Amino acid sequence: MLNYIDMVGNIASDPELKTVKGSVSLLKFNLAVDRPVRSAGAKANADYFPMEVWNKYAVSLAPY
């Protein structure tokens, strides 16, 4: 069984599209995900996650 996670956030760095081993596409970028604000006066913070997208999904996401 694979682990599955959904993250909703903003792309925080310029995506880098690379080709590895001749024909495999790889897209790397950082995703900023906001932490929930627990109190009214609290400052919003974000966590940054390094992301990798492979093959046809990398090519289709690269322009964004």
C-alpha positions in Angstrom: 0.0 0.0 0.0 1.2 3.5 -0.9 1.1 6.5 1.4 -1.2 9.2 0.1 -1.3 12.9 1.1 -3.1 15.9 -0.3 -1.5 19.3 0.1 -3.0 22.6 -0.9 -0.6 25.5 -1.2 1.3 27.9 -3.4 4.4 27.2 -5.6 7.1 29.0 -3.6 10.0 28.7 -6.1 10.5 28.7 -9.8 9.9 25.2 -11.1 13.0 23.5 -12.6 12.2 21.0 -15.5 15.0 18.5 -16.2 15.4 15.5 -18.3 17.1 12.5 -16.7 18.3 9.3 -18.3 17.5 10.6 -21.7 13.7 10.7 -21.8 12.4 10.9 -18.2 11.1 14.4 -17.2 11.6 15.7 -13.7 10.1 18.9 -12.2 11.3 20.2 -8.9 9.8 23.1 -6.9 8.9 24.1 -3.3 5.3 24.1 -2.1 4.3 26.6 0.6 1.4 25.3 2.8 -0.2 27.6 5.3 -0.5 26.4 8.9 -3.9 26.9 10.6 -4.2 30.0 12.7 -5.4 29.0 16.1 -6.0 32.4 17.7 -7.3 35.7 16.4 -4.1 37.7 16.9 -1.7 35.1 15.7 0.5 35.6 12.8 0.1 33.2 9.8 3.0 30.9 9.1 3.8 28.5 6.3 5.7 25.3 5.9 7.8 24.6 2.8 7.9 21.2 1.2 10.3 20.2 -1.6 8.3 18.5 -4.4 9.2 16.3 -7.3 6.9 15.5 -10.2 7.8 12.9 -12.8 7.1 12.0 -16.4 4.0 13.5 -18.2 2.8 15.2 -15.0 6.1 17.1 -14.9 5.7 18.3 -18.5 2.1 19.4 -18.0 2.8 21.3 -14.7 6.0 23.0 -15.8 4.3 26.1 -17.4 2.5 27.0 -14.1 
